[in-house]
Amino acid sequence: MKNCSIHQSAIVRQILLADFFPIFQKYGVKVPMKCKFHKDRDIFSQIESNKTNDHGIFTKCEICGKEFFEQYYFYEHAVRKHSEFFLQGSKAVCLADYCPMFRCDLHQKYPHDIPNEINCNSKNVEKLRRKCEYLMQSCLPEKMFHYVYDQLYLAICSTLTCEKFLHPFQDSISLTTVVALSIAIPVLLYFLGQALLACYDNMDRVDDEEKYLRAQQARYQAMNAEYNARFHGIRNGTTEARFRKPTGYVKYSNKFSSKYGNNHQYIRPIPGRNSISIPIPA
């Protein structure tokens, strides 16, 4: 047990959680206790059950309450302080012993340092594949075992050949990439939506301003037309207006057509000026 790497065991455990246990959940069957990969046979199963993530940032040890920035330091703490929680007995399994079959060394390098080619010993890889097949057969449930075995072989054992040894690392997208995209895409969509809303608001504002300016222009034109009609007697291009000396009240007369009749207005001049103040009608 002292030679069982808690870090290597964690890598195998993550692979089992991603590729092994979901197959049993899919068919609604349980992993038999005789299976080496049963959760209760893991040496560090109690350590894992007492590990929590605080707000997705810190890894917390529920045994003593300490928190760690990285999972690596949590495991180091567990080895130093909580070895009494390690599983003992003949049923205890060190998952790190199966690292050659699960390619832990490549998982540690993934996704940055994966080589394009490896020096593959076909005999050694064949032994790993046969060992994988034997282990998967020992984990088969009493029901649905044919379907479960096919899925287990395809997920874990099928790539244990020299031709496919690197396929799980070349054909998949890294977890870092997935997380980055899941964060970046909603942020980009949010800012794009805000930009579109701002454009629509500006367009509406411009339309409102243009409508307002046209309305004001039409209003001023109507006021000018009314002013010209009432005070300058514009009719068919002729104008007739007579003013008297600005003393007292001045009679202002216009000749309108029969439609308007004769109209006479009296306007009081402003004292001290020689011009008549004609108010513009509202």
Beta strands, then each sheet from edge to edge (+ up, - down):
strand 1: 51-54
strand 2: 58-61
strand 3: 67-68
strand 4: 250-254
strand 5: 263-267
sheet 1: 1+ 2- 3+
sheet 2: 4+ 5-
end
